[in-house]
Amino acid sequence: MSRKIGVGIIGTGWIGEIRAKTCATHPLVASLHLAEIDPARLERVAKETGARTRTTDYRELLARPEIDAIIVSTTPEQTHYPLTRDCLLAKKHTFLEKPMGLELKQADELMRLARASNLKLTIGYTQRFNPKYAYVKQCLADGTLGRPVTALVSRNVSRSIGNKIGGRVRLSPAVMEATHDVDFILWCLEGLKPKRVYAQSVYRIMAAAHGVPDCSWIMVTMDDGTAFTIGAGWALPPGYPHFSTATIEFVATEGALLIDDTHRDIVLNTMKQGMVLPLSTMPGERVGHVYQGPMEAETAHFIEAVALDRPVLVTPEQARQVMEVTLAADLSAERNSPVTLPLE
């Protein structure tokens, strides 16, 4: 039985604006409500989306009975836990951008609140909605690849992202970039648990300005012996803003998948700007009347999960496990030694 729902967006920055525009055109959204501390941005996004209400105080959204679900797209990342806690206490289904929190006890509290009120809580791991990534999961689920042996994901993004994130919060590329790929591989290996994490980080470029590494390499061993490696960095030279490039190798007993997600399939060359990669961000961007990238599908999935009472694809328990691996990676790099899970 379907019903239309009211949706609130807290934070209408780069990602929040994408969420808001997706909600504005979804047939199951009866009304859209925005909260944003930048009045000019709030006014612009509200006008472009036809939002029913707008406010600079997110607590006004929590008090509105017509709002069923809230998407928390705020920065800096320290706001994720307290705002999501407030949403759950207000009995609102909640979608939260990654990371779920900064400490495991924060994730545990959010899960407890969601369970206590039978609320849907999910985390923004966008790459599960990328068809290339979903194909890996499908080939494992239907037996095409056989039993997993090892996997590698190498992701690099431009310094504009490193400077943007590093300038607002001192979190590593393990927590802020590798987290998507850790989630992806753990999703593919669903049913297995990570037992051991070893990581190394390199400080060259971002250290002086922000005190964060340029890249992290993370090796994870699962409880059945399967091992995978995630490399994540945000030190590519300036190019197209927010450029993201990734390659995937997934090897199993009966086959292997090699995936190019480097965004080099469309190249624009102009006299003024030279060669650019116009469709090169990880979440995607709007192209005229259509949307390129997985974020629109992810947002629609949350709307439909609430309106149609369907399960969410990314459970908070899975997101907590990703947090544990990325926190262990930072700890391992700091200690220069392996870390055994679960973390104490």
DOMARPA-839449 format. One line per 5 residues: for each residue x, y, z negated of N, C-alpha, C, O. Coordinates in steps of 0.2 Angstrom, whole numbers, plus 5000, padded with zeros to 4 digits. Last residue first. Example, Ala and Ser with C-alpha at 12.3 -4.5 7.8 and 13.67 -1.06 7.14 Angstrom:
// residues 2
5064 4989 4965 5068 4995 4964 5064 5000 4961 5067 5006 4960; 5066 4972 4961 5062 4978 4961 5066 4984 4961 5071 4983 4958
END
This chain:
// residues 344
5189 4986 4897 5187 4986 4890 5185 4994 4888 5183 4995 4883; 5184 4981 4913 5188 4986 4909 5185 4986 4902 5179 4985 4901; 5184 4963 4917 5181 4970 4916 5185 4974 4912 5189 4972 4908; 5199 4965 4926 5192 4967 4925 5189 4961 4921 5191 4955 4922; 5216 4970 4924 5211 4965 4925 5204 4967 4923 5203 4971 4918
5228 4978 4934 5223 4979 4929 5217 4973 4930 5215 4972 4935; 5245 4979 4938 5239 4976 4939 5234 4977 4933 5236 4978 4927; 5255 4994 4937 5254 4987 4935 5247 4985 4937 5242 4989 4937; 5257 5008 4936 5261 5004 4940 5261 4996 4939 5266 4993 4939; 5249 5016 4929 5253 5011 4925 5258 5008 4929 5263 5005 4926
5242 5023 4939 5246 5026 4934 5250 5022 4930 5256 5024 4928; 5237 5012 4947 5242 5017 4950 5246 5021 4944 5252 5022 4945; 5228 5007 4937 5233 5003 4940 5239 5007 4943 5245 5006 4941; 5219 5018 4936 5223 5016 4930 5229 5011 4932 5234 5012 4929; 5214 5018 4949 5217 5024 4946 5222 5022 4940 5227 5024 4939
5208 5006 4949 5213 5007 4953 5217 5013 4951 5223 5013 4952; 5198 5007 4939 5204 5002 4938 5209 5003 4942 5215 5003 4941; 5190 5015 4945 5193 5017 4939 5199 5013 4937 5204 5015 4935; 5186 5007 4956 5190 5013 4957 5193 5016 4951 5198 5018 4951; 5179 4996 4948 5185 4995 4953 5189 5001 4954 5195 5001 4954
5169 5003 4942 5174 5000 4938 5180 4998 4942 5186 4999 4939; 5162 5008 4953 5165 5013 4948 5170 5009 4944 5176 5012 4943; 5157 4996 4958 5161 5000 4962 5165 5005 4957 5171 5006 4958; 5148 4993 4947 5154 4989 4948 5159 4992 4953 5165 4991 4952; 5139 5003 4948 5143 5003 4942 5149 4999 4943 5155 5000 4941
5133 4999 4960 5136 5006 4960 5141 5006 4954 5147 5008 4954; 5126 4988 4956 5132 4987 4961 5136 4994 4961 5142 4993 4961; 5117 4993 4947 5122 4988 4944 5128 4988 4949 5134 4987 4947; 5109 5001 4955 5114 5004 4950 5119 5000 4948 5125 5002 4946; 5109 4995 4972 5107 4995 4965 5112 4998 4961 5118 4999 4962
5105 4999 4987 5111 5000 4983 5108 5000 4976 5105 5005 4974; 5092 4997 4992 5097 4993 4995 5103 4993 4990 5107 4988 4989; 5077 4995 4982 5083 4999 4985 5088 4995 4987 5090 4990 4984; 5062 4988 4985 5068 4988 4982 5073 4992 4985 5073 4993 4991; 5046 4998 4987 5051 4993 4990 5058 4993 4986 5059 4998 4983
5035 5006 4987 5037 5002 4981 5041 4996 4984 5040 4990 4982; 5033 5016 4996 5030 5009 4998 5032 5004 4992 5030 4998 4993; 5039 5027 4991 5032 5027 4993 5029 5021 4994 5023 5020 4993; 5052 5022 4987 5047 5025 4982 5040 5025 4984 5036 5022 4981; 5057 5017 4999 5057 5013 4993 5052 5015 4988 5049 5011 4984
5055 5028 5007 5051 5022 5008 5051 5018 5003 5046 5014 5001; 5066 5036 5002 5059 5039 5003 5054 5033 5003 5049 5032 4999; 5077 5028 5005 5075 5030 4998 5067 5032 4998 5064 5030 4993; 5077 5028 5019 5076 5021 5015 5074 5023 5008 5070 5019 5005; 5079 5041 5022 5073 5038 5024 5071 5032 5020 5066 5030 5018
5093 5041 5018 5088 5046 5015 5081 5043 5016 5077 5043 5011; 5098 5032 5027 5099 5031 5020 5094 5035 5016 5091 5033 5012; 5096 5038 5040 5093 5032 5038 5093 5030 5031 5088 5027 5028; 5104 5050 5038 5096 5050 5039 5093 5044 5037 5088 5044 5034; 5117 5044 5037 5114 5048 5031 5106 5049 5032 5103 5048 5027
5124 5038 5048 5119 5034 5044 5115 5038 5038 5111 5035 5035; 5123 5047 5064 5126 5045 5058 5121 5042 5053 5115 5042 5055; 5115 5059 5072 5120 5055 5073 5123 5053 5066 5125 5058 5063; 5098 5063 5076 5103 5063 5071 5108 5058 5072 5106 5052 5073; 5090 5074 5088 5091 5067 5085 5097 5068 5080 5100 5073 5079
5088 5086 5094 5082 5083 5091 5084 5077 5088 5079 5074 5085; 5105 5091 5092 5098 5093 5095 5093 5090 5091 5092 5092 5085; 5112 5082 5081 5113 5083 5088 5106 5085 5092 5103 5080 5094; 5118 5082 5065 5112 5083 5069 5114 5085 5076 5119 5089 5077; 5130 5070 5059 5127 5077 5060 5122 5077 5065 5121 5072 5069
5139 5060 5047 5135 5061 5053 5133 5068 5053 5134 5072 5048; 5146 5055 5036 5139 5055 5035 5135 5056 5042 5130 5054 5043; 5160 5057 5042 5157 5050 5040 5150 5050 5039 5147 5045 5041; 5161 5066 5058 5161 5065 5050 5158 5059 5048 5154 5055 5052; 5162 5067 5072 5168 5064 5068 5167 5063 5061 5172 5061 5057
5158 5073 5084 5154 5069 5080 5158 5064 5076 5158 5058 5077; 5169 5081 5091 5163 5084 5088 5158 5080 5084 5154 5083 5080; 5184 5083 5091 5180 5077 5090 5174 5079 5087 5173 5079 5081; 5193 5093 5103 5190 5092 5096 5186 5085 5097 5184 5083 5102; 5206 5101 5112 5202 5095 5111 5200 5094 5104 5203 5095 5099
5203 5119 5113 5207 5113 5115 5202 5106 5113 5196 5107 5114; 5196 5130 5112 5197 5126 5106 5202 5120 5107 5204 5117 5102; 5195 5136 5125 5196 5140 5119 5198 5136 5113 5202 5139 5109; 5194 5127 5134 5199 5131 5135 5200 5135 5128 5206 5137 5127; 5190 5110 5127 5188 5117 5130 5194 5121 5130 5199 5120 5127
5184 5094 5126 5190 5098 5127 5188 5105 5131 5185 5105 5136; 5178 5082 5115 5176 5088 5119 5183 5092 5120 5187 5093 5115; 5176 5065 5115 5181 5070 5114 5179 5076 5118 5177 5076 5124; 5170 5051 5108 5168 5057 5111 5173 5062 5110 5174 5064 5104; 5177 5041 5101 5174 5039 5107 5171 5045 5111 5169 5044 5117
5183 5042 5090 5187 5045 5095 5183 5043 5102 5186 5044 5107; 5179 5037 5077 5176 5043 5080 5179 5046 5086 5179 5052 5087; 5184 5025 5072 5188 5031 5072 5185 5038 5075 5188 5043 5075; 5180 5012 5069 5176 5018 5067 5180 5024 5066 5179 5028 5062; 5182 4997 5075 5184 5004 5076 5179 5009 5074 5174 5009 5078
5184 4981 5068 5179 4986 5070 5183 4993 5070 5187 4995 5066; 5184 4964 5070 5188 4970 5070 5184 4976 5073 5181 4976 5078; 5181 4949 5062 5178 4955 5065 5183 4961 5064 5186 4962 5059; 5183 4931 5064 5185 4938 5062 5182 4943 5065 5180 4943 5071; 5179 4914 5059 5180 4920 5063 5182 4926 5060 5184 4926 5054
5179 4905 5049 5176 4903 5056 5177 4909 5061 5174 4908 5066; 5184 4910 5037 5187 4904 5040 5185 4902 5047 5188 4898 5050; 5188 4928 5041 5185 4923 5037 5187 4916 5040 5191 4916 5045; 5192 4945 5040 5194 4938 5042 5191 4933 5038 5191 4934 5031; 5190 4961 5045 5187 4956 5041 5188 4949 5044 5186 4947 5049
5196 4977 5047 5197 4970 5048 5194 4965 5043 5196 4966 5037; 5192 4993 5052 5190 4987 5048 5193 4981 5051 5192 4980 5057; 5196 5010 5051 5197 5004 5054 5196 4998 5049 5197 4999 5044; 5191 5028 5052 5192 5021 5048 5193 5015 5053 5190 5015 5059; 5191 5045 5049 5193 5039 5054 5194 5033 5050 5197 5033 5044
5184 5061 5049 5185 5055 5046 5186 5049 5051 5183 5049 5056; 5185 5078 5048 5186 5073 5052 5187 5066 5048 5191 5067 5043; 5181 5091 5042 5179 5085 5039 5180 5079 5043 5176 5074 5043; 5184 5100 5057 5182 5100 5050 5179 5094 5048 5174 5091 5051; 5197 5094 5068 5190 5096 5067 5188 5095 5060 5190 5090 5056
5211 5098 5058 5208 5097 5065 5201 5099 5065 5199 5104 5062; 5225 5097 5048 5219 5101 5050 5217 5100 5057 5221 5100 5062; 5232 5081 5045 5232 5088 5047 5226 5091 5049 5221 5087 5051; 5226 5070 5032 5227 5071 5039 5227 5079 5041 5224 5083 5037; 5224 5067 5019 5229 5072 5020 5230 5072 5028 5236 5075 5030
5216 5058 5011 5213 5064 5013 5219 5070 5015 5218 5075 5013; 5214 5040 5011 5218 5046 5010 5214 5052 5013 5210 5052 5017; 5214 5023 5007 5210 5029 5008 5214 5036 5006 5218 5036 5001; 5213 5006 5009 5217 5012 5010 5213 5018 5011 5209 5018 5015; 5210 4991 5002 5206 4997 5004 5212 5003 5004 5215 5004 4999
5209 4974 5004 5213 4980 5003 5210 4986 5006 5207 4985 5011; 5205 4958 4996 5204 4963 5001 5208 4970 4999 5209 4971 4993; 5204 4940 4993 5207 4947 4992 5206 4952 4997 5206 4950 5003; 5197 4926 4985 5196 4931 4991 5200 4938 4989 5199 4940 4983; 5196 4920 4973 5202 4920 4976 5203 4925 4982 5208 4926 4985
5184 4921 4966 5185 4915 4970 5192 4915 4974 5193 4910 4978; 5184 4933 4960 5185 4928 4956 5185 4921 4960 5187 4916 4956; 5195 4944 4970 5189 4942 4968 5190 4935 4964 5195 4932 4964; 5207 4957 4970 5206 4950 4970 5199 4948 4967 5198 4950 4961; 5211 4971 4979 5206 4968 4974 5206 4961 4975 5205 4959 4981
5222 4985 4981 5221 4978 4982 5216 4975 4977 5218 4975 4971; 5223 5001 4988 5220 4997 4982 5219 4989 4985 5216 4988 4990; 5231 5016 4989 5230 5009 4992 5228 5004 4987 5232 5004 4981; 5228 5033 4992 5228 5027 4987 5227 5021 4991 5223 5020 4995; 5234 5049 4995 5231 5043 4997 5232 5038 4991 5236 5038 4987
5238 5060 4988 5236 5061 4995 5232 5055 4997 5228 5055 5002; 5232 5064 4971 5236 5060 4976 5233 5062 4983 5228 5064 4984; 5231 5080 4963 5228 5074 4965 5232 5070 4970 5236 5074 4974; 5234 5093 4960 5236 5088 4955 5233 5081 4957 5232 5077 4952; 5232 5104 4969 5226 5101 4965 5227 5096 4960 5223 5094 4956
5244 5109 4974 5238 5114 4973 5232 5111 4969 5229 5115 4965; 5253 5099 4972 5255 5106 4970 5248 5110 4969 5248 5113 4964; 5246 5087 4978 5249 5088 4971 5249 5095 4968 5247 5097 4963; 5244 5086 4991 5239 5089 4987 5241 5090 4980 5237 5093 4976; 5256 5081 4996 5253 5087 4999 5248 5090 4994 5249 5096 4993
5261 5070 4989 5266 5074 4993 5263 5081 4994 5266 5086 4993; 5260 5055 4980 5259 5062 4979 5264 5066 4984 5270 5066 4983; 5251 5040 4982 5256 5044 4984 5255 5051 4983 5249 5054 4985; 5247 5025 4972 5245 5031 4975 5252 5035 4977 5257 5034 4974; 5242 5008 4972 5248 5013 4972 5245 5019 4975 5241 5019 4980
5234 4995 4962 5234 5001 4967 5241 5005 4966 5244 5005 4961; 5225 4980 4959 5232 4983 4959 5232 4989 4964 5230 4988 4970; 5214 4971 4950 5215 4977 4954 5222 4979 4953 5225 4980 4948; 5204 4957 4948 5210 4960 4947 5211 4965 4952 5209 4965 4958; 5190 4953 4950 5194 4951 4943 5200 4955 4942 5203 4955 4937
5174 4955 4956 5181 4957 4956 5184 4956 4949 5181 4957 4944; 5163 4942 4960 5165 4947 4956 5172 4949 4956 5177 4944 4957; 5151 4937 4972 5157 4936 4969 5159 4942 4965 5156 4947 4966; 5139 4941 4976 5139 4935 4973 5145 4933 4970 5146 4929 4965; 5144 4949 4991 5139 4949 4986 5139 4942 4983 5139 4937 4986
5153 4954 5000 5155 4948 4996 5150 4947 4990 5152 4944 4985; 5147 4965 5005 5149 4959 5010 5150 4953 5006 5148 4947 5008; 5148 4973 4994 5142 4971 4996 5142 4965 5001 5138 4960 5001; 5162 4974 4993 5159 4971 4988 5152 4969 4990 5149 4963 4988; 5164 4982 5005 5167 4975 5004 5163 4971 4999 5162 4965 5000
5156 4994 5001 5155 4990 5007 5157 4983 5007 5154 4978 5008; 5163 4999 4990 5156 4997 4990 5154 4992 4995 5151 4987 4995; 5175 5002 4995 5175 4997 4990 5168 4994 4990 5166 4988 4989; 5171 5012 5004 5173 5005 5007 5174 5000 5002 5173 4994 5003; 5167 5022 4995 5162 5019 5000 5164 5013 5003 5160 5008 5004
5179 5024 4987 5173 5021 4984 5168 5018 4989 5165 5013 4988; 5189 5030 4994 5189 5023 4995 5182 5020 4992 5181 5014 4993; 5184 5043 4990 5184 5041 4997 5184 5034 4998 5180 5031 5001; 5184 5046 4976 5180 5050 4981 5179 5047 4988 5175 5049 4991; 5192 5036 4970 5186 5038 4967 5181 5041 4972 5175 5040 4972
5204 5037 4978 5201 5031 4976 5193 5032 4974 5189 5028 4976; 5207 5050 4978 5204 5048 4984 5201 5041 4983 5197 5039 4987; 5203 5056 4961 5207 5054 4966 5203 5052 4973 5197 5051 4973; 5198 5072 4954 5196 5065 4956 5201 5063 4961 5202 5067 4966; 5196 5086 4948 5202 5082 4949 5201 5074 4949 5202 5071 4944
5186 5097 4957 5186 5092 4952 5193 5087 4953 5194 5086 4959; 5188 5107 4967 5182 5107 4962 5183 5102 4957 5180 5104 4951; 5199 5104 4975 5198 5111 4972 5193 5111 4967 5193 5116 4963; 5197 5091 4980 5202 5092 4975 5202 5099 4972 5204 5100 4966; 5187 5094 4989 5185 5090 4983 5190 5091 4978 5188 5092 4972
5194 5103 4998 5187 5105 4996 5185 5101 4989 5183 5104 4984; 5205 5096 5001 5206 5103 4998 5199 5105 4995 5198 5108 4989; 5200 5085 5007 5204 5084 5002 5205 5091 4998 5204 5091 4992; 5193 5091 5018 5190 5087 5013 5194 5087 5007 5191 5088 5001; 5204 5096 5025 5199 5101 5023 5194 5097 5018 5192 5101 5013
5212 5086 5029 5214 5090 5023 5209 5095 5020 5208 5097 5015; 5202 5072 5034 5206 5078 5035 5207 5082 5029 5204 5081 5024; 5204 5055 5030 5200 5061 5032 5205 5067 5032 5210 5066 5029; 5205 5037 5033 5209 5044 5032 5204 5049 5034 5201 5049 5039; 5205 5021 5028 5201 5027 5030 5205 5033 5028 5208 5033 5023
5205 5004 5031 5209 5010 5031 5205 5016 5033 5203 5016 5039; 5201 4989 5025 5198 4995 5027 5203 5000 5026 5205 5001 5020; 5202 4971 5026 5206 4977 5026 5202 4983 5028 5199 4983 5034; 5200 4955 5019 5197 4961 5022 5202 4967 5021 5205 4967 5016; 5199 4937 5019 5202 4943 5017 5199 4949 5021 5196 4948 5026
5190 4926 5019 5197 4925 5017 5200 4932 5014 5202 4932 5009; 5173 4920 5018 5178 4926 5018 5185 4924 5015 5185 4920 5011; 5167 4907 5028 5169 4909 5021 5174 4915 5021 5179 4914 5025; 5159 4912 5043 5161 4907 5038 5163 4910 5031 5160 4915 5029; 5154 4920 5052 5161 4921 5051 5163 4915 5046 5169 4914 5045
5140 4916 5053 5144 4917 5059 5152 4917 5058 5156 4914 5061; 5131 4916 5043 5136 4910 5043 5141 4911 5049 5145 4907 5050; 5123 4926 5040 5120 4921 5044 5125 4915 5046 5124 4911 5049; 5131 4934 5031 5125 4931 5029 5122 4926 5033 5119 4921 5031; 5141 4938 5040 5143 4934 5034 5136 4931 5031 5137 4925 5030
5134 4946 5049 5138 4940 5051 5141 4935 5046 5142 4929 5047; 5129 4956 5041 5125 4951 5044 5128 4945 5046 5126 4939 5046; 5140 4963 5037 5136 4959 5032 5132 4954 5035 5131 4949 5032; 5144 4968 5050 5149 4963 5046 5145 4959 5041 5145 4953 5040; 5133 4976 5053 5134 4970 5057 5139 4965 5053 5138 4959 5054
5134 4986 5044 5129 4982 5043 5130 4975 5047 5128 4970 5045; 5145 4993 5050 5146 4990 5044 5141 4985 5042 5142 4979 5040; 5138 4997 5062 5144 4993 5062 5146 4990 5056 5148 4984 5056; 5127 5005 5057 5126 4999 5060 5132 4994 5061 5132 4988 5060; 5127 5012 5041 5131 5012 5047 5130 5005 5051 5132 5000 5048
5122 5010 5028 5117 5011 5034 5121 5013 5040 5117 5015 5045; 5133 5008 5020 5129 5002 5021 5123 5003 5027 5121 4998 5029; 5138 5021 5020 5141 5016 5025 5137 5010 5025 5137 5006 5030; 5133 5028 5009 5130 5029 5015 5132 5024 5020 5128 5022 5025; 5128 5027 4994 5134 5023 4998 5132 5023 5005 5129 5017 5007
5121 5035 4983 5122 5036 4990 5129 5033 4993 5134 5036 4994; 5111 5024 4972 5117 5029 4973 5119 5029 4981 5118 5024 4984; 5096 5024 4963 5100 5021 4968 5106 5027 4970 5105 5033 4968; 5082 5019 4954 5088 5023 4954 5093 5020 4959 5095 5014 4959; 5065 5019 4950 5070 5017 4955 5076 5022 4955 5075 5028 4954
5059 5014 4934 5061 5019 4939 5066 5017 4944 5070 5013 4942; 5055 5009 4922 5053 5006 4928 5054 5011 4934 5049 5011 4938; 5059 5015 4910 5053 5018 4913 5051 5015 4920 5047 5018 4923; 5070 5007 4907 5065 5008 4902 5059 5011 4905 5053 5010 4902; 5078 5007 4919 5075 5001 4917 5069 5002 4912 5064 4999 4913
5083 5021 4918 5079 5018 4923 5075 5012 4922 5069 5012 4924; 5090 5020 4906 5084 5025 4906 5080 5022 4912 5074 5023 4911; 5100 5011 4909 5096 5009 4903 5089 5014 4904 5084 5011 4903; 5107 5017 4919 5103 5011 4921 5098 5009 4915 5093 5007 4917; 5112 5028 4912 5107 5029 4917 5104 5023 4919 5097 5023 4920
5121 5021 4903 5115 5025 4900 5110 5026 4906 5104 5026 4905; 5130 5016 4912 5126 5011 4908 5120 5015 4905 5114 5012 4905; 5136 5027 4917 5132 5023 4921 5128 5018 4917 5122 5017 4919; 5142 5032 4905 5137 5036 4908 5133 5032 4913 5127 5032 4913; 5151 5022 4903 5146 5022 4898 5140 5027 4901 5135 5026 4899
5161 5024 4913 5156 5018 4914 5150 5019 4909 5145 5016 4910; 5162 5040 4919 5164 5035 4914 5159 5030 4915 5153 5031 4916; 5157 5048 4929 5164 5049 4928 5167 5043 4923 5173 5042 4923; 5145 5042 4940 5147 5046 4934 5154 5046 4934 5158 5043 4938; 5143 5038 4953 5137 5037 4948 5139 5041 4942 5134 5044 4939
5150 5049 4965 5150 5043 4961 5145 5044 4956 5142 5049 4954; 5136 5048 4976 5142 5045 4973 5146 5051 4970 5146 5056 4973; 5120 5055 4973 5126 5055 4977 5132 5051 4973 5132 5052 4967; 5105 5047 4968 5111 5051 4966 5117 5050 4971 5119 5044 4973; 5088 5047 4967 5094 5046 4972 5099 5050 4970 5099 5056 4969
5075 5042 4956 5081 5046 4958 5086 5043 4962 5088 5037 4962; 5059 5045 4950 5063 5041 4954 5069 5045 4956 5068 5051 4958; 5056 5053 4934 5057 5054 4942 5061 5048 4945 5067 5047 4942; 5055 5055 4921 5051 5050 4924 5051 5051 4932 5045 5050 4935; 5063 5063 4914 5057 5067 4916 5052 5062 4920 5047 5064 4923
5074 5055 4912 5070 5057 4906 5063 5060 4908 5058 5059 4905; 5078 5056 4926 5075 5050 4923 5071 5051 4917 5066 5047 4916; 5083 5069 4926 5078 5067 4930 5074 5061 4928 5068 5060 4928; 5093 5069 4916 5087 5073 4915 5081 5071 4920 5075 5071 4918; 5102 5060 4922 5099 5059 4915 5092 5063 4914 5087 5060 4912
5106 5068 4933 5102 5062 4934 5099 5060 4927 5093 5057 4928; 5112 5078 4926 5106 5080 4930 5102 5074 4931 5096 5074 4931; 5123 5071 4919 5118 5075 4915 5112 5077 4919 5106 5076 4917; 5130 5065 4931 5127 5061 4925 5122 5065 4922 5116 5063 4921; 5134 5076 4940 5130 5070 4942 5126 5066 4936 5120 5065 4936
5142 5086 4936 5135 5087 4935 5131 5081 4937 5125 5080 4935; 5155 5082 4940 5153 5082 4933 5146 5083 4931 5143 5081 4926; 5156 5085 4953 5154 5078 4951 5152 5077 4944 5149 5073 4942; 5150 5102 4956 5155 5097 4955 5152 5090 4953 5147 5090 4950; 5137 5097 4967 5144 5097 4965 5145 5102 4960 5141 5107 4959
5122 5087 4970 5125 5093 4967 5133 5092 4967 5135 5086 4967; 5110 5080 4974 5116 5081 4979 5120 5087 4976 5123 5091 4980; 5098 5070 4969 5103 5074 4966 5109 5074 4971 5113 5070 4971; 5082 5069 4973 5088 5068 4976 5093 5073 4973 5093 5079 4974; 5067 5063 4966 5072 5068 4966 5079 5065 4969 5081 5060 4967
5050 5059 4966 5057 5057 4967 5061 5063 4968 5059 5068 4971; 5037 5066 4964 5038 5058 4962 5046 5057 4962 5048 5053 4957; 5030 5080 4960 5036 5077 4962 5037 5070 4960 5037 5069 4953; 5018 5084 4954 5018 5082 4961 5024 5079 4964 5024 5076 4969; 5022 5089 4941 5019 5083 4942 5019 5080 4949 5018 5074 4950
5037 5098 4938 5031 5098 4942 5028 5091 4943 5032 5086 4945; 5048 5098 4929 5041 5099 4926 5035 5099 4931 5030 5099 4929; 5058 5096 4938 5057 5091 4933 5050 5092 4930 5047 5087 4928; 5059 5109 4944 5057 5103 4948 5055 5097 4943 5050 5094 4945; 5064 5117 4934 5057 5118 4936 5055 5112 4940 5049 5111 4941
5077 5113 4932 5072 5110 4927 5065 5112 4929 5060 5108 4927; 5084 5119 4942 5082 5113 4943 5077 5110 4938 5073 5106 4940; 5083 5135 4947 5083 5131 4940 5080 5125 4941 5074 5124 4942; 5080 5142 4958 5087 5142 4956 5088 5138 4950 5094 5137 4947; 5068 5135 4969 5070 5138 4963 5077 5138 4962 5081 5133 4965
5053 5133 4979 5061 5134 4979 5062 5137 4972 5058 5141 4970; 5041 5123 4987 5043 5127 4982 5051 5128 4982 5054 5123 4985; 5039 5118 5000 5033 5121 4997 5035 5125 4991 5032 5130 4990; 5050 5120 5014 5049 5118 5007 5043 5121 5004 5042 5127 5005; 5053 5121 5028 5046 5122 5026 5045 5120 5019 5039 5118 5017
5066 5121 5032 5063 5114 5030 5055 5115 5029 5052 5110 5028; 5070 5134 5034 5071 5129 5039 5067 5122 5038 5066 5119 5043; 5067 5139 5021 5064 5142 5027 5064 5137 5033 5059 5136 5036; 5076 5132 5013 5069 5132 5012 5065 5134 5018 5060 5131 5019; 5088 5136 5018 5086 5129 5019 5079 5129 5018 5075 5125 5021
5088 5151 5015 5088 5148 5022 5086 5141 5023 5082 5140 5027; 5086 5151 5001 5081 5154 5005 5082 5151 5012 5076 5150 5015; 5098 5144 4997 5091 5141 4995 5086 5144 5000 5082 5141 5002; 5108 5153 5001 5107 5146 5004 5100 5143 5003 5097 5140 5007; 5105 5163 4993 5105 5164 5000 5104 5158 5004 5100 5157 5008
5106 5158 4980 5100 5161 4982 5099 5161 4990 5094 5160 4993; 5113 5144 4974 5115 5150 4978 5109 5152 4982 5106 5149 4986; 5108 5134 4967 5110 5140 4963 5112 5146 4967 5113 5151 4965; 5093 5126 4970 5099 5128 4973 5101 5134 4969 5098 5139 4969; 5080 5115 4974 5083 5118 4969 5090 5120 4971 5094 5115 4973
5064 5112 4983 5071 5113 4983 5074 5117 4976 5071 5121 4974; 5052 5101 4988 5054 5106 4983 5061 5106 4983 5065 5101 4982; 5040 5095 4999 5047 5096 4998 5048 5102 4993 5045 5107 4994; 5026 5084 5001 5029 5090 4999 5036 5090 4998 5038 5085 4995; 5024 5071 5006 5019 5076 5006 5021 5083 5005 5018 5088 5008
5032 5060 5016 5034 5065 5011 5028 5070 5012 5027 5074 5017; 5030 5051 5026 5028 5049 5019 5030 5054 5014 5028 5053 5008; 5036 5056 5038 5029 5056 5037 5026 5054 5030 5020 5055 5028; 5049 5068 5037 5047 5061 5036 5039 5060 5034 5037 5064 5030; 5054 5080 5038 5051 5078 5044 5048 5070 5043 5045 5067 5048
5060 5083 5026 5055 5088 5028 5051 5085 5034 5045 5087 5036; 5070 5074 5024 5063 5073 5020 5058 5077 5023 5052 5075 5023; 5079 5079 5032 5077 5072 5034 5070 5071 5030 5065 5069 5033; 5082 5091 5026 5079 5091 5033 5077 5084 5035 5072 5084 5039; 5088 5086 5014 5082 5090 5014 5078 5090 5021 5072 5090 5021
5099 5079 5018 5094 5076 5014 5087 5080 5015 5082 5077 5016; 5106 5090 5023 5105 5085 5027 5099 5081 5024 5094 5079 5028; 5108 5098 5011 5104 5100 5017 5102 5095 5022 5096 5095 5024; 5116 5089 5004 5109 5091 5002 5105 5094 5007 5099 5092 5007; 5128 5090 5011 5125 5084 5011 5117 5085 5009 5113 5082 5012
5131 5105 5010 5132 5101 5016 5128 5095 5016 5124 5094 5021; 5119 5109 4997 5125 5110 5001 5125 5106 5007 5120 5104 5010; 5108 5110 4989 5107 5110 4996 5113 5112 5000 5113 5116 5005; 5102 5104 4974 5108 5105 4978 5107 5104 4985 5106 5099 4988; 5090 5093 4973 5094 5097 4968 5101 5098 4972 5105 5093 4972
5074 5091 4980 5081 5090 4981 5085 5095 4976 5083 5101 4976; 5060 5081 4978 5064 5087 4976 5071 5085 4977 5073 5080 4977; 5045 5076 4985 5052 5075 4984 5055 5081 4982 5054 5086 4985; 5029 5067 4984 5033 5073 4983 5040 5072 4982 5042 5068 4977; 5023 5055 4995 5026 5057 4989 5029 5064 4989 5030 5067 4995
5009 5045 5001 5014 5050 5002 5016 5053 4995 5013 5053 4990; 5009 5027 5001 5006 5033 4998 5011 5039 5000 5017 5037 5001; 5004 5010 5005 5008 5016 5006 5005 5022 5003 4999 5023 5002; 5004 4994 5000 5000 5000 5000 5004 5006 5000 5008 5007 4995
END
